[in-house]
Amino acid sequence: MSFRASVLVVVTLAACSADRAKTVSLSAPATHAVEPVDASLLPAPTARAPEHACLMLYECGCNAGCTEVDRPLASLRAGMQVGVLSGPLKGTTVFVVKSRADDGEAVFTVQRNDPSAPIVVCGSPSSPLVGYLCATDKLGAARACASCNP
């Protein structure tokens, strides 16, 4: 084969391959159907745990109000001291207590008195409100706080 014939074959092949590269077909049907996915099988999105727990100030049977403390809920244990970040006791130290809600569920609450102290003064046997004023709608078993946001 001569040099000219070789060049002609190479040029022809290059021209033919260039034409084929430009051809694109998008009209091909899908080969399989798309099936819906049950979202309940997917892992739940991980929400970032709050840096500060929101606990009820619960003293002498009174749910005085929700207050934010300087520890996350996961790190709390009964008897530990925590700093108060919101509410009327802001800037003070309180004690974590594991109290019981109406349904019997254990909930963390806070109180000013040391729970390990042998004597706790809340009132006298004749009146549970002596020494600690509490609205009647706040009396009763401990309540969990839904939120410390106003």
N, CA, C and O of each residue as an XYZ file, in Angstrom:
600
protein
N       0.829     -1.152      0.000
C       0.000      0.000      0.000
C       0.887      1.233      0.000
O       1.891      1.310      0.708
N       0.485      2.183     -0.809
C       1.290      3.386     -0.970
C       0.989      4.367      0.159
O       0.015      4.210      0.895
N       1.819      5.353      0.274
C       1.689      6.375      1.294
C       0.385      7.136      1.124
O      -0.311      7.426      2.098
N       0.062      7.455     -0.121
C      -1.174      8.187     -0.405
C      -2.403      7.376     -0.012
O      -3.364      7.942      0.511
N      -2.398      6.122     -0.240
C      -3.527      5.258      0.085
C      -3.675      5.150      1.604
O      -4.795      5.125      2.114
N      -2.583      5.086      2.312
C      -2.625      5.006      3.780
C      -3.217      6.280      4.370
O      -4.030      6.217      5.292
N      -2.816      7.428      3.847
C      -3.342      8.706      4.323
C      -4.827      8.789      4.029
O      -5.587      9.276      4.867
N      -5.260      8.337      2.881
C      -6.664      8.377      2.495
C      -7.507      7.491      3.444
O      -8.608      7.880      3.835
N      -7.002      6.338      3.801
C      -7.717      5.439      4.705
C      -7.830      6.087      6.094
O      -8.894      6.031      6.710
N      -6.766      6.689      6.582
C      -6.770      7.331      7.892
C      -7.739      8.506      7.901
O      -8.493      8.657      8.863
N      -7.746      9.325      6.889
C      -8.638     10.477      6.814
C     -10.083     10.004      6.735
O     -10.945     10.605      7.376
N     -10.378      8.979      5.995
C     -11.734      8.452      5.855
C     -12.222      7.896      7.205
O     -13.356      8.153      7.610
N     -11.386      7.157      7.877
C     -11.763      6.606      9.172
C     -12.009      7.717     10.197
O     -12.955      7.631     10.980
N     -11.188      8.733     10.199
C     -11.347      9.851     11.118
C     -12.644     10.592     10.837
O     -13.349     10.979     11.769
N     -12.962     10.792      9.588
C     -14.185     11.502      9.210
C     -15.411     10.681      9.601
O     -16.387     11.238     10.104
N     -15.378      9.413      9.385
C     -16.517      8.552      9.739
C     -16.710      8.478     11.251
O     -17.844      8.511     11.731
N     -15.632      8.381     11.996
C     -15.757      8.294     13.454
C     -16.237      9.620     14.031
O     -16.920      9.622     15.055
N     -15.905     10.739     13.413
C     -16.362     12.044     13.886
C     -17.862     12.174     13.694
O     -18.536     12.754     14.545
N     -18.411     11.648     12.596
C     -19.856     11.699     12.357
C     -20.600     10.863     13.390
O     -21.658     11.284     13.858
N     -20.098      9.721     13.753
C     -20.762      8.864     14.720
C     -20.747      9.477     16.126
O     -21.695      9.263     16.881
N     -19.746     10.201     16.489
C     -19.661     10.791     17.817
C     -20.704     11.880     18.010
O     -21.112     12.151     19.140
N     -21.141     12.506     16.925
C     -22.121     13.581     17.023
C     -23.547     13.051     17.130
O     -24.440     13.818     17.492
N     -23.797     11.809     16.841
C     -25.139     11.241     16.862
C     -25.490     10.811     18.285
O     -24.776     10.023     18.905
N     -26.628     11.355     18.800
C     -27.095     11.028     20.148
C     -28.578     10.712     20.067
O     -29.332     11.446     19.429
N     -29.003      9.634     20.702
C     -30.411      9.256     20.715
C     -30.928      9.290     22.145
O     -30.418      8.585     23.015
N     -31.953     10.123     22.385
C     -32.534     10.251     23.719
C     -33.941      9.667     23.804
O     -34.591      9.758     24.846
N     -34.396      9.092     22.752
C     -35.771      8.616     22.720
C     -35.920      7.175     23.196
O     -37.001      6.607     23.038
N     -34.911      6.568     23.760
C     -35.002      5.191     24.229
C     -35.870      5.129     25.478
O     -35.686      5.927     26.397
N     -36.821      4.184     25.526
C     -37.690      4.070     26.707
C     -36.913      3.524     27.905
O     -35.879      2.876     27.746
N     -37.429      3.796     29.110
C     -36.798      3.297     30.335
C     -36.869      1.777     30.352
O     -37.866      1.190     29.932
N     -35.821      1.154     30.833
C     -35.764     -0.303     30.834
C     -36.473     -0.904     32.041
O     -36.829     -2.082     32.009
N     -36.689     -0.125     33.113
C     -37.399     -0.642     34.279
C     -38.175      0.489     34.956
O     -37.821      1.660     34.821
N     -39.217      0.136     35.671
C     -40.039      1.136     36.361
C     -39.360      1.557     37.661
O     -38.632      0.781     38.281
N     -39.609      2.786     38.055
C     -39.073      3.298     39.313
C     -40.080      2.978     40.410
O     -41.261      3.303     40.288
N     -39.614      2.340     41.484
C     -40.503      1.966     42.572
C     -40.415      2.989     43.704
O     -39.329      3.489     43.997
N     -41.552      3.307     44.349
C     -41.502      4.230     45.489
C     -40.802      3.568     46.672
O     -40.807      2.346     46.816
N     -40.200      4.406     47.515
C     -39.478      3.924     48.687
C     -40.276      4.289     49.932
O     -40.766      5.413     50.041
N     -40.413      3.357     50.871
C     -41.088      3.613     52.141
C     -40.150      4.436     53.022
O     -39.112      3.939     53.461
N     -40.513      5.691     53.281
C     -39.641      6.590     54.045
C     -39.470      6.148     55.494
O     -38.510      6.553     56.149
N     -40.378      5.330     56.004
C     -40.246      4.886     57.394
C     -39.068      3.938     57.563
O     -38.610      3.709     58.682
N     -38.577      3.385     56.461
C     -37.434      2.483     56.536
C     -36.110      3.231     56.548
O     -35.072      2.662     56.887
N     -36.145      4.501     56.179
C     -34.929      5.304     56.148
C     -34.559      5.727     57.560
O     -35.446      5.923     58.391
N     -33.269      5.873     57.854
C     -32.889      6.324     59.195
C     -33.370      7.747     59.430
O     -33.392      8.568     58.513
N     -33.754      8.025     60.662
C     -34.225      9.362     61.015
C     -33.071     10.348     60.925
O     -31.935     10.006     61.251
N     -33.355     11.575     60.482
C     -32.284     12.564     60.450
C     -31.794     12.839     61.860
O     -32.583     12.913     62.803
N     -30.519     12.986     61.989
C     -29.960     13.209     63.320
C     -30.023     14.695     63.640
O     -29.397     15.524     62.981
N     -30.796     15.002     64.666
C     -30.886     16.386     65.125
C     -29.803     16.609     66.176
O     -29.492     15.731     66.981
N     -29.260     17.776     66.139
C     -28.226     18.120     67.102
C     -28.861     18.276     68.483
O     -29.846     18.997     68.640
N     -28.305     17.609     69.461
C     -28.834     17.691     70.820
C     -28.615     19.094     71.371
O     -27.573     19.705     71.134
N     -29.599     19.598     72.105
C     -29.430     20.934     72.695
C     -28.241     20.957     73.659
O     -27.967     19.978     74.353
N     -27.554     22.077     73.686
C     -26.399     22.228     74.568
C     -26.816     22.416     76.018
O     -26.039     22.134     76.930
N     -28.032     22.888     76.235
C     -28.511     23.165     77.589
C     -29.866     22.502     77.802
O     -30.749     22.581     76.948
N     -30.020     21.849     78.946
C     -31.296     21.210     79.279
C     -32.292     22.252     79.770
O     -31.912     23.290     80.311
N     -33.556     21.961     79.575
C     -34.647     22.798     80.054
C     -35.394     21.973     81.100
O     -36.030     20.972     80.769
N     -35.316     22.397     82.367
C     -35.875     21.615     83.472
C     -36.837     22.452     84.314
O     -36.712     23.673     84.407
N     -37.796     21.761     84.920
C     -38.763     22.416     85.803
C     -38.099     22.725     87.142
O     -37.422     21.875     87.721
N     -38.300     23.938     87.623
C     -37.926     24.280     88.997
C     -39.060     23.729     89.851
O     -40.154     24.293     89.882
N     -38.796     22.631     90.540
C     -39.826     21.913     91.282
C     -39.411     21.838     92.742
O     -38.488     21.109     93.104
N     -40.107     22.603     93.572
C     -39.794     22.655     95.001
C     -41.076     22.538     95.804
O     -42.072     23.198     95.505
N     -41.045     21.705     96.811
C     -42.156     21.576     97.756
C     -43.483     21.275     97.056
O     -44.531     21.771     97.467
N     -43.434     20.471     96.009
C     -44.648     20.111     95.295
C     -45.158     21.167     94.346
O     -46.288     21.075     93.865
N     -44.339     22.177     94.067
C     -44.750     23.280     93.195
C     -43.918     23.295     91.914
O     -42.688     23.309     91.965
N     -44.590     23.292     90.778
C     -43.943     23.435     89.474
C     -43.801     24.930     89.199
O     -44.666     25.547     88.577
N     -42.697     25.499     89.672
C     -42.526     26.954     89.643
C     -42.242     27.513     88.253
O     -42.534     28.683     88.005
N     -41.694     26.736     87.354
C     -41.433     27.220     86.002
C     -40.245     26.532     85.367
O     -39.385     25.980     86.054
N     -40.209     26.571     84.058
C     -39.115     25.957     83.302
C     -37.897     26.872     83.323
O     -38.018     28.093     83.220
N     -36.743     26.274     83.456
C     -35.500     27.038     83.505
C     -34.418     26.306     82.726
O     -34.342     25.078     82.754
N     -33.597     27.057     82.042
C     -32.502     26.482     81.262
C     -31.261     26.377     82.148
O     -30.911     27.317     82.861
N     -30.599     25.207     82.089
C     -29.395     24.993     82.894
C     -28.193     24.812     81.972
O     -28.342     24.583     80.772
N     -26.998     24.920     82.556
C     -25.769     24.957     81.761
C     -25.217     23.587     81.350
O     -24.044     23.487     80.989
N     -26.016     22.557     81.396
C     -25.584     21.211     80.998
C     -26.589     20.608     80.032
O     -27.775     20.930     80.098
N     -26.133     19.732     79.128
C     -27.086     19.024     78.262
C     -27.819     17.946     79.045
O     -27.298     17.442     80.041
N     -29.004     17.592     78.615
C     -29.836     16.616     79.302
C     -29.112     15.274     79.454
O     -29.243     14.615     80.485
N     -28.366     14.876     78.453
C     -27.683     13.579     78.477
C     -26.635     13.481     79.587
O     -26.300     12.374     80.009
N     -26.117     14.594     80.064
C     -25.061     14.556     81.077
C     -25.592     14.703     82.507
O     -24.816     14.640     83.460
N     -26.906     14.898     82.666
C     -27.460     15.129     84.002
C     -27.529     13.844     84.822
O     -27.744     12.756     84.288
N     -27.342     13.997     86.134
C     -27.540     12.899     87.080
C     -28.063     13.508     88.380
O     -27.758     14.654     88.710
N     -28.838     12.738     89.095
C     -29.447     13.221     90.337
C     -28.382     13.640     91.333
O     -27.382     12.946     91.514
N     -28.601     14.780     91.978
C     -27.698     15.287     93.008
C     -26.635     16.241     92.509
O     -26.009     16.929     93.314
N     -26.408     16.305     91.195
C     -25.359     17.209     90.689
C     -25.825     18.660     90.744
O     -27.023     18.938     90.704
N     -24.877     19.571     90.835
C     -25.180     20.988     90.814
C     -25.014     21.511     89.394
O     -24.088     21.124     88.682
N     -25.926     22.399     88.988
C     -25.879     23.013     87.665
C     -26.141     24.503     87.805
O     -26.760     24.944     88.774
N     -25.673     25.270     86.845
C     -25.913     26.706     86.832
C     -27.186     27.024     86.072
O     -27.496     26.375     85.073
N     -27.922     28.018     86.541
C     -29.170     28.435     85.903
C     -28.869     29.537     84.890
O     -28.191     30.514     85.208
N     -29.378     29.372     83.670
C     -29.112     30.324     82.590
C     -30.300     31.227     82.273
O     -30.145     32.207     81.545
N     -31.496     30.916     82.809
C     -32.672     31.729     82.500
C     -33.623     31.772     83.689
O     -33.508     30.980     84.624
N     -34.553     32.701     83.635
C     -35.571     32.802     84.670
C     -35.115     33.597     85.878
O     -34.036     34.189     85.867
N     -35.938     33.612     86.926
C     -35.636     34.427     88.096
C     -34.405     33.956     88.871
O     -33.834     34.733     89.636
N     -33.984     32.706     88.690
C     -32.797     32.200     89.395
C     -31.533     32.273     88.536
O     -30.510     31.684     88.884
N     -31.602     32.989     87.428
C     -30.455     33.105     86.521
C     -29.200     33.530     87.291
O     -29.225     34.482     88.072
N     -28.098     32.798     87.051
C     -26.835     33.113     87.699
C     -26.615     32.370     89.006
O     -25.547     32.494     89.605
N     -27.594     31.601     89.463
C     -27.437     30.845     90.707
C     -27.164     29.370     90.391
O     -27.235     28.933     89.243
N     -26.852     28.632     91.443
C     -26.608     27.194     91.309
C     -27.758     26.446     91.962
O     -28.209     26.808     93.049
N     -28.229     25.401     91.296
C     -29.313     24.571     91.808
C     -28.905     23.102     91.740
O     -27.870     22.763     91.166
N     -29.719     22.245     92.325
C     -29.451     20.811     92.351
C     -30.405     20.073     91.420
O     -31.583     20.419     91.330
N     -29.897     19.058     90.731
C     -30.715     18.210     89.864
C     -31.331     17.110     90.718
O     -30.651     16.486     91.532
N     -32.622     16.882     90.524
C     -33.358     15.856     91.254
C     -34.142     15.025     90.246
O     -34.652     15.565     89.264
N     -34.243     13.735     90.475
C     -35.087     12.886     89.643
C     -36.428     12.776     90.362
O     -36.527     12.157     91.421
N     -37.454     13.380     89.776
C     -38.793     13.412     90.372
C     -39.727     12.516     89.568
O     -39.356     12.006     88.511
N     -40.940     12.329     90.076
C     -41.945     11.512     89.392
C     -43.069     12.406     88.867
O     -43.569     13.279     89.576
N     -43.450     12.173     87.624
C     -44.572     12.886     87.014
C     -45.875     12.163     87.386
O     -45.839     11.099     88.005
N     -47.014     12.736     87.011
C     -48.327     12.126     87.286
C     -48.439     10.706     86.742
O     -49.051      9.840     87.367
N     -47.845     10.474     85.577
C     -47.940      9.152     84.955
C     -46.923      8.158     85.516
O     -46.842      7.024     85.045
N     -46.148      8.575     86.517
C     -45.150      7.698     87.120
C     -43.794      7.753     86.449
O     -42.831      7.156     86.931
N     -43.718      8.458     85.352
C     -42.456      8.588     84.600
C     -41.466      9.439     85.392
O     -41.842     10.449     85.986
N     -40.207      9.028     85.396
C     -39.158      9.809     86.068
C     -38.761     10.983     85.176
O     -38.526     10.810     83.980
N     -38.688     12.170     85.761
C     -38.251     13.369     85.029
C     -37.218     14.102     85.874
O     -37.292     14.112     87.103
N     -36.257     14.711     85.195
C     -35.290     15.541     85.907
C     -35.931     16.892     86.199
O     -36.591     17.481     85.343
N     -35.726     17.371     87.422
C     -36.156     18.709     87.828
C     -34.980     19.345     88.564
O     -33.966     18.692     88.809
N     -35.122     20.612     88.912
C     -34.097     21.283     89.719
C     -34.746     21.899     90.944
O     -35.936     22.215     90.948
N     -33.936     22.062     91.986
C     -34.393     22.719     93.212
C     -33.220     23.421     93.863
O     -32.062     23.087     93.613
N     -33.533     24.404     94.708
C     -32.475     25.160     95.378
C     -31.884     24.402     96.560
O     -30.692     24.539     96.832
N     -32.678     23.609     97.268
C     -32.195     22.865     98.436
C     -31.390     21.645     98.010
O     -31.702     20.999     97.010
N     -30.364     21.344     98.771
C     -29.547     20.156     98.528
C     -30.398     18.916     98.821
O     -30.850     18.746     99.953
N     -30.624     18.057     97.842
C     -31.472     16.884     98.071
C     -30.873     15.885     99.053
O     -31.591     15.019     99.553
N     -29.580     15.981     99.340
C     -28.962     15.071    100.301
C     -29.020     15.617    101.735
O     -28.592     14.945    102.674
N     -29.547     16.828    101.900
C     -29.659     17.414    103.244
C     -30.680     16.620    104.060
O     -31.701     16.192    103.520
N     -30.417     16.419    105.355
C     -31.336     15.620    106.164
C     -32.670     16.311    106.451
O     -33.656     15.632    106.737
N     -32.725     17.637    106.383
C     -33.951     18.372    106.681
C     -34.262     19.312    105.522
O     -33.397     20.068    105.080
N     -35.500     19.264    105.030
C     -35.962     20.175    103.990
C     -37.193     20.880    104.537
O     -38.155     20.224    104.936
N     -37.176     22.197    104.561
C     -38.288     22.962    105.095
C     -39.118     23.507    103.942
O     -38.651     24.328    103.153
N     -40.371     23.031    103.859
C     -41.296     23.527    102.840
C     -42.528     24.144    103.476
O     -43.108     25.073    102.914
N     -42.929     23.661    104.602
C     -44.136     24.141    105.254
C     -44.356     23.368    106.534
O     -43.478     22.634    106.989
N     -45.497     23.531    107.095
C     -45.824     22.809    108.324
C     -46.874     21.756    108.003
O     -47.486     21.811    106.937
N     -47.100     20.795    108.901
C     -48.112     19.774    108.645
C     -49.515     20.349    108.451
O     -50.349     19.733    107.786
N     -49.779     21.515    109.021
C     -51.122     22.089    108.896
C     -51.339     22.794    107.559
O     -52.479     22.944    107.121
N     -50.272     23.223    106.913
C     -50.417     23.924    105.636
C     -49.202     23.681    104.760
O     -48.086     24.037    105.137
N     -49.404     23.077    103.594
C     -48.265     22.827    102.708
C     -47.720     24.095    102.056
O     -46.649     24.059    101.449
N     -48.429     25.209    102.168
C     -48.002     26.432    101.496
C     -47.229     27.382    102.392
O     -46.722     28.392    101.903
N     -47.120     27.101    103.675
C     -46.378     27.979    104.579
C     -44.907     27.947    104.186
O     -44.318     26.872    104.077
N     -44.332     29.073    103.982
C     -42.922     29.160    103.626
C     -42.660     29.102    102.123
O     -41.542     29.380    101.689
N     -43.660     28.748    101.321
C     -43.463     28.679     99.874
C     -44.802     28.906     99.202
O     -45.671     28.035     99.242
N     -44.975     30.046     98.594
C     -46.239     30.352     97.929
C     -46.236     29.763     96.520
O     -45.268     29.901     95.771
N     -47.324     29.114     96.187
C     -47.427     28.476     94.872
C     -48.872     28.562     94.406
O     -49.794     28.317     95.185
N     -49.074     28.905     93.147
C     -50.424     28.930     92.591
C     -50.981     27.513     92.569
O     -50.246     26.556     92.325
N     -52.268     27.381     92.821
C     -52.876     26.051     92.909
C     -52.767     25.251     91.618
O     -52.711     24.022     91.660
N     -52.734     25.925     90.472
C     -52.606     25.188     89.201
C     -51.190     24.655     88.977
O     -50.957     23.888     88.043
N     -50.251     25.057     89.825
C     -48.868     24.590     89.693
C     -48.506     23.525     90.721
O     -47.414     22.958     90.677
N     -49.432     23.252     91.651
C     -49.189     22.229     92.661
C     -49.378     20.837     92.067
O     -50.135     20.655     91.114
N     -48.687     19.869     92.637
C     -48.880     18.488     92.193
C     -47.566     17.823     91.831
O     -46.487     18.271     92.219
N     -47.686     16.758     91.088
C     -46.511     16.003     90.668
C     -45.636     16.839     89.729
O     -46.096     17.801     89.113
N     -44.379     16.448     89.640
C     -43.447     17.170     88.764
C     -43.908     17.092     87.325
O     -44.552     16.124     86.921
N     -43.578     18.113     86.555
C     -43.919     18.163     85.134
C     -42.632     18.356     84.332
O     -41.713     19.061     84.749
N     -42.600     17.721     83.198
C     -41.474     17.915     82.290
C     -41.707     19.215     81.507
O     -42.851     19.583     81.239
N     -40.639     19.895     81.147
C     -40.737     21.125     80.365
C     -40.669     20.780     78.888
O     -39.810     20.011     78.457
N     -41.575     21.352     78.125
C     -41.558     21.177     76.676
C     -40.520     22.098     76.045
O     -39.855     21.723     75.079
N     -40.383     23.300     76.594
C     -39.469     24.283     76.010
C     -39.161     25.388     77.010
O     -39.991     25.736     77.850
N     -37.967     25.927     76.905
C     -37.597     27.083     77.729
C     -37.748     28.379     76.934
O     -37.480     29.460     77.457
N     -38.175     28.277     75.677
C     -38.368     29.467     74.851
C     -39.712     30.095     75.210
O     -40.706     29.386     75.371
N     -39.746     31.413     75.335
C     -41.019     32.070     75.705
C     -42.061     31.970     74.619
O     -43.174     32.471     74.782
